[in-house]
Amino acid sequence: MTFQEKLKVETKINHDATEQHLFNELLLKGELDDQKYYLYLKNIVTVYDYIEKRLGLKGELIRSSLIYNDIMAYCKNGCHFSCDDYFVHEWVETIAQKSDTALLSELYVEWLKDVYGGQIISKKVKYNSHLKFNDTKSTALAVRGLLKIAPEDENNFIFEVNRTYVNHYKLMDDIMYKGK
């Protein structure tokens, strides 16, 4: 079994759980409240910004400035940031402790999510500049090209990918259910 096959098999449960979260179900149906998507962007931008700066990403891989643009568009459209302490703060503290190789797990999950699923989502949300790519195929190849995982690091990378899915799930849970 190749590393990519092993990665897909050993992360399937967490990938599927995250994909099937109520937040994503509503998002893919075009029924997610603008305020909830705004809160998602407002929280996730911190993760993107940290990863971009730490890994020195360039060009099409820079997404945080586009996320900020979308956040501002939602603000002008009446959305507002709540003072709730969302899970993302713990998430950023966690990724700050990761090695650069382990941090690539975040890039793998978040950027490929935007390249693939983001093309569907972009049709369901009002402000979507962060989901637009000049060339999705080249961007996916660029992300995959950064994933030079040594055989001795493969199991840890898979663990970190699973942890990224769990962190994403927790953030969606916070946005959907906190304060209810």
MOMOLIN-V655419 format. One record per backbone hydrogen bond with DSSP energy under -1.0 kcal/mol. NH is the residue of the N-H (numbers start at 1). CO is the residue of the C=O. Records with the same first field share a line. If there is no record, write none. Layout:
NH = CO + CO
This chain:
6 = 2
7 = 3
8 = 4
9 = 5
10 = 6
15 = 11
16 = 12
17 = 13
18 = 14
19 = 15
20 = 16
21 = 18
25 = 21
26 = 22
27 = 23
28 = 24
29 = 25
30 = 27
31 = 26
37 = 33
38 = 34
39 = 35
40 = 36
41 = 37
42 = 38
43 = 39
44 = 40
45 = 41
48 = 44
49 = 45
50 = 46
51 = 47
52 = 48
53 = 49
54 = 50
55 = 51
57 = 52
61 = 58
62 = 59
67 = 63
68 = 64
69 = 65
70 = 66
71 = 67
72 = 68
73 = 69
74 = 70
75 = 71
76 = 72
78 = 75
79 = 74
86 = 84
89 = 86
90 = 87
91 = 87
92 = 88
93 = 89
94 = 90
95 = 91
96 = 92
97 = 94
98 = 95
103 = 99
104 = 100
105 = 102
106 = 103
107 = 103
108 = 104
109 = 105
110 = 106
111 = 107
112 = 108
113 = 109
114 = 110
115 = 111
116 = 112
118 = 113
119 = 116
121 = 117
122 = 118
123 = 120
124 = 121
125 = 121
131 = 128
132 = 129
139 = 135
140 = 136
141 = 137
142 = 138
143 = 139
144 = 140
145 = 141
148 = 146
149 = 147
153 = 150
157 = 153
158 = 154
159 = 155
160 = 156
161 = 157
162 = 158
163 = 159
164 = 160
165 = 161
166 = 162
167 = 163
168 = 164
169 = 165
170 = 166
171 = 167
172 = 168
173 = 169
174 = 170
175 = 171
176 = 172
177 = 173
178 = 174
180 = 177
